[in-house]
Amino acid sequence: MSIIQLLYNSLIYILPAYIANASACIFGGGMPLDVGKKFIDGKRIIGNGVTYRGTFFGLLCGTIVAVLEGIIINLNIVGNTAFYFNTFEWAYVGFLLSLGALFGDMFGSFIKRRIGLAQGRPAPILDQLGFVVFAILFAYPIAPISFEMIIMLIIITPTVHLFGNIVAYKLGFKKVWW
């Protein structure tokens, strides 16, 4: 498989997770998932940045993107991919990727609260890769990917994440660009 085909397949696979992560930021707000509760260390469990609304819309948007991918790929509108799922399977894999991405983001927020980082402050690697690692872990039992795809995603995700943050900042969805 060429590097271009590897990149293409990797992006097709992880797109629902990327969309879920971005949608949670764009559509978030409201009641935080931890409802203001504190952990045994006296610090907030997750913080105000992870909300019910953001989680709902992240799951919804990521799953919708997966369904659209399934329709487009099954209609042969785009070139060949490494995946042969029907539309229902795409929806399920997309839901798992989205759930994993959002869980990874929550896990990152949990870790950031433990080490005393304020909401919105950067945590390099944790911010850029936590959501994608958990997305892969959640979907892998149903839709395993090659080691090469995992490496490709680890390489490209920090750049995609930074670009997405800059766009979200410019559009007013984020208060900081990092």
N, C-alpha and C positions, 0 to 999 in steps of 0.2 A: 504494500500500500504506500502510495506517495505521501509526502509530508502535507501536501495540500488536501488530499483525501482524508488523512488523519485529522487535520485541523477541522475540516468540514464535518466529519462524523462526530468529533468531540463537541463542537458547538451545537450541532443538532441535538445531541444527547442532553447536554447540560442547560440548554436554553430555558426550559421551565423553571429551573432553580434560579437562574439569573433574573428572570422575570418576577418570580415570587419574592426574591430579595429586594428588588427595586420597588415592586408594587407595595410591599409592606411599608416602605419609607414614604412613598407618594401618598398612599391612602390612609396612613396611620393616624394616630391621634386618639384621644378619648381615654377610656379606662385602661390602665396598664394591666398586663397579665398577672403581675404579682399583687395587684390591688393595694399597693402601698405597704405590703408586709415586709418584715425584716427577717433575715436569716439568723442563725444562732450566734453569729459574730456581731450582731447589732446593725449590720448594713443592709440596705435594700437587697432583695433577692435578685431582681433583674433591673429594675429602674423604670422610669417613665417612657423610655424609648421603644419598648416592646408592648404593643397594645392588642386588645381583642380585635379591633377594627383592622389594624395592619395585618394581623395574622390571618383573619378571614379573607381579606382581599388578596393577600399574598398567595394563599392556597387556591383561591378562585382563579386569579389571573394566570398563575403557573399551570394549573390544570387545563384551562381554556387554551393556552398556547400549545400544550401537548396534544390536545384534541385536534387543533388546527394543523399541527405538524403531521399527525396521523392521517388526516384527510388529504393533505397536500402530497405526502409521500405515497399513500396508497393509490392516489389518482395518477401517480407518475408525473406530476407537474415539475418536480425537481429531479436532479440527477440521482444516481444510485447512492444508497446509504448502507451502512452496515446493519441496519435494524429492519426487522420484518415483523412488526407488530400490527395487529388490526387496530382500529380506532379506539375500541374499548381498552385494549392493552396499553395503548399510548396514554389514555386518560389515567389509568392506574399508575403507570410508571411516572407520569408527570406529577400526579398527586404525591407520590412517594418522594420524588426529587424536591418538590416544593416544600413538603413537610420537613424533610431533612435539612433543607437550606434554612428554613425558619427556626428549626431546633438548633442548628449550628450557630445562628445569630443570637438566639437566646442563651446558649451555652457561653458564647463569647461575652455577652453582657454580664452573665453571672460571674465569670472569671474577672472581668474588668472591675466589677464592684468589690470583689474579694481583695484585689490588689490596690484598691483605692483610686482607680481612674474615674474621673467624672464622666457623666453621660456626654457623648459626642466627642470625647477625646480619642485620639487614634491609638490603636494597639497593633502595630505592624505584624503581619503574618496572621494573627488571630482574626483581624477584621477581613483580610483579603482571602484567606483560605479556610477558615473555620466553617463557613456556610457551605462551601463546595465539597469539603471532605465529608461532612455529615450528609449532604445530598447523595453523594455516591454510596455511602454506607447504607442509607435507608433504601435505596433502589437496587443495590447490587444483588441481593438474593433473587430478585425477579428479573432484572435486566443487567447482568454482569457485563462489564466492559474490559477491554484489554489493558494490560499494564502500560502499554504505550499511550493509550488514551488518557489514563490517569495522570501520567507524567505530563502530557500535553496540557491537560486542564490545570495542573499545578503551575505550569510555566505561564500560561496565558491569562489566568484568572486575576492576578494582581494588576495587570495592565487594564483589563476590561473593567475591573472594580474601580480603579483610579479614574478612568475615563467616565464611567457612570456617575461617580461622585462629583466630578467637575460639572457634568451636564446638569445633575440634580441641583447643585449649588447655583449655577447660572440661572436655572429655571425657578429658583426660590423654594425648592422642596427640602433643601438641607441648609443649615445655618453655617456649616463649615465645608470646605471642599475635600478634606481628607477623609 
